[in-house]
Structure formats: structure tokens, C-alpha cells
């Protein structure tokens, strides 16, 4: 997690430097740090770099609260339980994304100078979370049992995922003062790829048991990756408060 934070912080710092220097050179640039929530993806902070012709780029970084993930899971179970998104699936998804770090980048345009409407498209990475999942959950979704000859099986499996999403948003900005900005937006995020790791926290005691545990790990990874690209497509509601330099 530390390396990811350093990379994203470096990108945000670079945007700030470019913004400040560009503003001084051309008078057409401004930078707007923000505090925001983008439900159900994250709570965090960001920076928006406003350029010529009302074009802008932005980056946000935050964490996915457990309450956000649980609410999304409850909705998906209610909508898709008959087609495969069961409570066991929801429990496994929660294990793989618990307290995930979420990084978003986007580019957009405000068409009219005197109106706050804008639109943007971007990319979202949700990763570096994960937690321990009990073996009963993996057994339920894979249809396989942990083989005899595995020690300490009650310790479970480490499960973590990285999701890649493409997104869009339509929003509006208000400027209640000379420097302050309030922003609201509606949009959507669509999972286009994912990478999951499932690793046993125990050591099989025989070659046969080792093969069986490895099979559960592989099938658990494949199951989650397929679940994300099939079901995890969500509307996104944004509320932000920023300061315009």
C-alpha cells in the first residue's frame, strides 16, 4: 500500500507544480484541491487542474469504506441472487476489497463559460485492500472442499483483488465565493478487468492436499474475476467541496 500511495502522491504533486507554473506563465491555468465522496467507490481528496478552453484533468485518491461496499453488495444480492450473485459471493467480494485504496483519474470539458455544467471520462483503480476469507465461503462458491491432510484450515485464505474500471460523469459546479467551489455529479463506473489473488494461510501436509488447495485458490481467483466483470457496474454519485487558487 505504501508504494501505491507514493506513486499517486507523486502524480498529484506533479499536477500541482504544472498548474502553478502554468498559471504564472499563461494566466489560463488554475488548480483546485478538493475533499469529496464518490459513492460507492471512496471517500478521499483530489486535485483538479483547469486549463485553457475550459478543459480540465483531475485525480482523486481515497479508501473504500466498509459501509459503501456492504451497501453495494446488498443491492447486487437483491438484484442478481437468482443469476449467481449470492450472499456467499458477496462475502467473498467483501473479503477481497475490504478497505481498498481507490485511485481515479479523469479528463473533461466545461462547454459554457457562464454555466457550471461539465462532463468527464476516466479510469478507476481499486486495489491494495483485502482480508481473510473463511474456507467455508470458498468451498461454497467453488464447489470444492479443502482436502484432508491440510493443517490449520480454520485460518482461512488471504483474498485481495485489483479492479480496473472505465467511468464517466455529468456534473455541475457552483462558486459560492471568490475561491470556494461546490461540485455534484452523477455517473457510472464499469469493470473492464480484474486481478485476484487467493492464498491459503496454512500448509497442506501431503502432495494430494497441496493440489486440492491450489485448485481452490485458482478457482476462487477465476470466480471473483468473472464476478467483477459480470456484475460490478455501478452508478456513482459525487459530492465535493474545493478551493480555487
Secondary structure as UniProt FT lines:
FT   HELIX           2..26
FT   STRAND          30..39
FT   TURN            40..41
FT   STRAND          42..50
FT   HELIX           52..54
FT   STRAND          55..63
FT   HELIX           66..80
FT   HELIX           81..83
FT   HELIX           87..97
FT   TURN            98..99
FT   STRAND          101..109
FT   TURN            113..114
FT   STRAND          117..127
FT   STRAND          131..133
FT   HELIX           135..142
FT   TURN            148..149
FT   TURN            151..152
FT   HELIX           153..155
FT   STRAND          157..174
FT   STRAND          180..200
FT   HELIX           207..231
FT   STRAND          233..244
//
